[in-house]
Structures are given as structure tokens and as C-alpha cells.
Amino acid sequence: MLLWTAVLLFGLETVILHRCHPRASIPSRGLRLRDRGREVTHGTCCSRVSLFLCLTAWLYLQAWPNPAFEGDALTLRCQGRKNISLSQVKFYKDGKVLHFSKGKQTLSMGAATVQSRGQYSCTGQVIYIPQMFTQTSETAMVQVQELFPPPVLSAIPSPEPREGSLMTLSCQTKLHPLRSALRLFISFHKDGHTLQDRGPHPELCIPGVKGEDSGLYWCELAPEGVQVQKQSPQLEVRVQAPVSRPVLTLHHGLADPAVGDVVQLLCEAQRGSPPILYSFYLDEKIVGNHSAPGGGTASLLFPVKSEDNAGNYSCEAENRVSRERSEPKKLSLKGSQALSTPTSSNWLVPWLPASLLGMMAIAAALLVYLRPWRKAGPLPSQIPPTAPGGEQGPLYANGKDFQQDGALPLWAKKSFLRGVRKRKLSLDDSSS
């Protein structure tokens, strides 16, 4: 096994680098700076005088504290052996220049963070009369331990609370076991403004949340006496408001629609958290639905195909909180009011004129028919007496028995038929 050893002699002495067996030794007496690069032998051990390598071994970097915690004051010092003074000092981190100073050997890094971790080194110029040489230190690994992880903000019971309910914000983290005695201060923020500044409690209660409580929330932790602040990821809160009762509007022009026309149904809930699902009904039977991701109005277009499209329409709005139904709106079609079945109250309208005309014709016929009987019959004083036994005798008109011959005259029959024809025509018009 070969071992490199270095000896630095100042003044008139020399600098040599030994490469030999660990137990072997080479006397350095008599060597000078001008002997640099010359090979020296002593027994079985061989060495080459190397000023550069020897000087490198005599410059080193100090970092304290190491390891450090987040928030600790971190300091770097480029140190020469025997406190030899340095000039043109450069500090490096991970191979990149971090700081340069003409004569200052100490660098204050401020409060240590996780980003302060890395490999550090330094270079500096050392004067060896009559020459000046630049030396480079060995690399030093700086360790920084995390004081606590970034906090996590949560909403209890949910980040989508129902309007009017209680919501609690909780900001949680965990201190390093070696620094568990530290006191933490918690701040809560929403949409750029502060809700609570540096309070001792990790929870914030918001009673009776409203729509304006929706937004982006985050919390921030800062240990007492330590220059460390950590912020949680943002949490979006959406307060869920119930839907209001929707309003249904029918659009079909100025007059009632007919078969072949297009009808538009509009349903709108004035308030309510999206998304909102709208459903349309005809006489309690669903005929279509529409989703409104951002809320607002939903519409349904349909062509009128038959009289089955007439009836009572309504719509329903539903979100995650509630469901509401609108007032029904009636849709009538042209010519659909007159029905042929007597179950409706409208059957009297077309029948009434024809019925009255027919009754008047029958009454007039009876009066005319009975008038000759009154003229030909006997006067009241000439009425024959009651037959023995109290029986009333038969009445006669023009020598004919009225009870046996009840036939109407021809003109009365024609009047009656005319009334029937008018009633039929009225029914035909209403059915068309």
C-alpha cells in the first residue's frame, strides 16, 4: 500500500511530497524550492518534490455549525495552516463561484435553509517569499436538517361546505425531534389578505359560511426566535348554496302553436352553486334534461308532433345541496279546446244554440197543432157532464181522438229536421 504524505517547511526549508510505504520515510533536509519536480530516492522509497500538491493540502474550508438546522446562522471560513494570511479568496458551492473577497477569509451565509446543502470549497493566494501561489482547499460537505416540513392546510368537514354551516381550517406540521420544544406561530390567509396573523392556535373557525367565503386559502408557520417561515399549498374552498325555485318560460310565438311548430322551454334558477342539473317534465313525465356546469339558464327545443304535446310543463333544478321544482305552465295547441266527449264542461257550448232552436220549433208546432182543437171544442158550459161513476170522457179534436193520434203536421217535422241539421253542422265545425 502506497501513502502520500506532505511536509511543508517555510523559510529556507523545502516542500516535498513523499510517495512510499507507510512505514518508510525520506529525510527532507537539504531540499530547496528549486528542487521542485526532482525525484528523490532513499532506499526502496521514491519521492518527487511537488510544491503545488503540498500547498493544496495546507488550505482547508471550515463550516459551522455542521450539521446545521434550518434557521441556524451558517458561516464559512477559508483557513490556511498556522493561520497564514490569504488574499484573493473565492468560495465555491458545487463547483460554482459563490463569493469573492480580496482579503476577507470569512463568509456569513445567513440563516441556513435546505437549499444551503452542498459541497463547498475555497481558493486563496499565499505568499512564499519570493513567490506567490494560489491554493485550493479540500471539499467540505455541509448538511442542513429540516426543522419541520411545509404545513398542510385542510378544511373540516369539507372544502365544499354547505351555506350556513361551520367550517374549520386546520394548519398542521411536525417539528424535528431535537427541536420539538420550539413554539410555532400560525397565520391564515385568503385571497391575498390576512385572516389571522401569528396566532398560537393551529385552527381557525368560520361559523355560518356564505358564498363570499369561497376562495383560495393558505397558512404560514414561523417558529419563535428562528428565521424560518414555511407556507402551505393553497386550498380552494367552494361554499355550496342551495338552488332557488326555478322559473319556467314557454316560447312559441304570439299565438298557440300548431302541429309542426317548434316550442322552446327555458328554465332558470336565480341562485345556487354550480353545477346545476335541469330536468323538464310534461304532466310529471320527464321529456329531457340539461346540465349547466356554470349555472345559469337551460333550454329545451322540441317540435310539436301531435296533440299529445299539449299539457302542463314544469322544470326542476338540482345541485349537490338541494332540489327545487318550478310552477307548471300549460301549453295549448290550436283547435284542441273543443272535445267530442261529454265529460268536459265545454260540450254545452256548441250544443246550446242547436238545442234551443230545436226545442223552440217543437213548442211552436205543438201550439199550432193544438189551436184548432181549442176553437172546435165546446165551451166550458157545453162540456158534457161527467159520466156516471166519476169517469172523465175522452177529449176530441176535429172529431179525432188526440190520445190515439199524436202525429205532428208536415211543417213541424221540417222545422225539427232543420234544427237537427244545424246541430250536426256545429259539431262538424268544432271537430275540424
C-alpha positions, 0 to 999 in steps of 0.5 A: 500500500502506497501513502502520500504524505506532505511536509511543508517547511517555510523559510529556507526549508523545502516542500516535498511530497513523499510517495512510499510505504507507510512505514518508510520515510525520506529525510527532507533536509537539504531540499530547496524550492528549486528542487521542485519536480526532482525525484528523490530516492532513499532506499526502496522509497521514491519521492518527487518534490511537488510544491503545488500538491503540498500547498493544496493540502495546507488550505482547508474550508471550515463550516459551522455549525455542521450539521446545521438546522434550518434557521441556524446562522451558517458561516464559512471560513477559508483557513490556511495552516498556522493561520497564514494570511490569504488574499484573493479568496473565492468560495465555491458551492458545487463547483460554482463561484459563490463569493469573492473577497480580496482579503476577507477569509470569512463568509456569513451565509445567513440563516441556513435553509435546505437549499444551503446543502452542498459541497463547498470549497475555497481558493486563496493566494499565499505568499512564499517569499519570493513567490506567490501561489494560489491554493485550493482547499479540500471539499467540505460537505455541509448538511442542513436538517429540516426543522419541520416540513411545509404545513398542510392546510385542510378544511373540516368537514369539507372544502365544499361546505354547505351555506350556513354551516361551520367550517374549520381550517386546520394548519398542521406540521411536525417539528424535528425531534431535537427541536420539538420544544420550539413554539410555532406561530400560525397565520391564515390567509385568503385571497391575498389578505390576512385572516389571522396573523401569528396566532398560537392556535393551529385552527381557525373557525368560520361559523355560518359560511356564505358564498363570499367565503369561497376562495383560495386559502393558505397558512404560514408557520414561523417558529419563535426566535428562528428565521424560518417561515414555511407556507402551505399549498393553497386550498380552494374552498367552494361554499355550496348554496342551495338552488332557488325555485326555478322559473319556467318560460314557454316560447312559441310565438304570439299565438298557440302553436300548431302541429309542426311548430317548434316550442322552446322551454327555458328554465332558470334558477336565480341562485345556487352553486354550480353545477346545476342539473335541469330536468323538464317534465310534461304532466310529471313525465320527464321529456329531457334534461340539461346540465349547466356546469356554470349555472345559469339558464337551460333550454329545451327545443322540441317540435310539436308532433301531435296533440299529445304535446299539449299539457302542463310543463314544469322544470326542476333544478338540482345541485349537490345541496338541494332540489327545487321544482318550478310552477307548471305552465300549460301549453295549448295547441290550436283547435284542441279546446273543443272535445267530442266527449261529454265529460268536459264542461265545454260540450254545452257550448256548441250544443246550446244554440242547436238545442234551443232552436230545436226545442223552440220549433217543437213548442211552436208546432205543438201550439199550432197543432193544438189551436184548432182543437181549442176553437172546435171544442165546446165551451166550458158550459157545453162540456158534457157532464161527467159520466156516471161513476166519476169517469172523465170522457175522452177529449176530441179534436176535429172529431179525432181522438188526440190520445190515439193520434199524436202525429205532428203536421208536415211543417213541424217535422221540417222545422225539427229536421232543420234544427237537427241539421244545424246541430250536426253542422256545429259539431262538424265545425268544432271537430275540424 
